[in-house]
Amino acid sequence: MYERIRALREDSDLTQTQIAKILHCSQRVYSNYERGELDIPTHILIGLADYYNINVDYILGLTNNKTSYKEL
C-alpha cells in the first residue's frame, strides 16, 4: 500500500508537500504514510482515491484495477 501511494504521487509529478496540502495534513505526516510508519486513516484513503480518481481497493493492494467505482 505504501509503495502505491508513493508511485501515484510521483506519477502525478507531485511533491509530498503538495499532496499533503491537498489532503489537509502536514508533509511530515504524509511522509510517514508513505514510509509505512503511520497507518493511513480512512478519510485520507478516501481523499487519495478521490484525488487520483481510483478505488481504495487499489491503494490497499486488494486489486490491480485502478478504476474508480464512480466510473462503473
N, C-alpha and C positions, 0 to 999 in steps of 0.2 A: 504494500500500500504506500509506503513512504517513498519508494523509488518512483512510483507512478505520479505522485503529486509533484515531485521534482521534475520529472520528464515533461509533464503537462505545462508547468511553468516555463521551463526552458524552451519548449517547442513554441510557446507563445511569445518568446523574447521578453519575458518579464523578470524583474528582479524580485528578490524576496520582499523588499520594502514595498514595491508596487502591489504585489498580490496581498500582502498583509494589510495595506491600506484599503483595498477592495473588500477584504474580509473583516475589517474593523478590529484588527488585533495588531500587536507590535511585531516588528521584524524579528525580534528575538524569540517570541513565542512561535511564530511561523517557522523559523529555522529549527526549533525544537520538534515541530511536527514532522518536518522533512527528514530529520535525523532519527526519528522514532523515539525521542526522549520524552515526548508527551503524547498521550492518546489524543486523537483528534475528536473533538466534541461533535455531536450530531449536527449542530447548527453550522459548524464550519464545513463538514462534509457536504451538507446541502448547498451551502454557499459556493463551494468549489464546483459541484455538479451544475448548478445554475450558471455560473460564470462561464465554464467551458462547454456548456450545453451537452453534457454527457450524463450517464446514470451513475448513481452512487455505487452500484454493484461493480462497475468497472474500477472505481477508485479502491474499493475494498479487495479487489483481486478475485471476485466471485465469477467474473466473466471477462472475456476479451472484447466484448461488444460494447463500443462506446455510445451507441445510440441512446439518446435521451428518451425517457418514457413519454415525454411531451410530443415526440415525433411519431410515436406508434399509433 
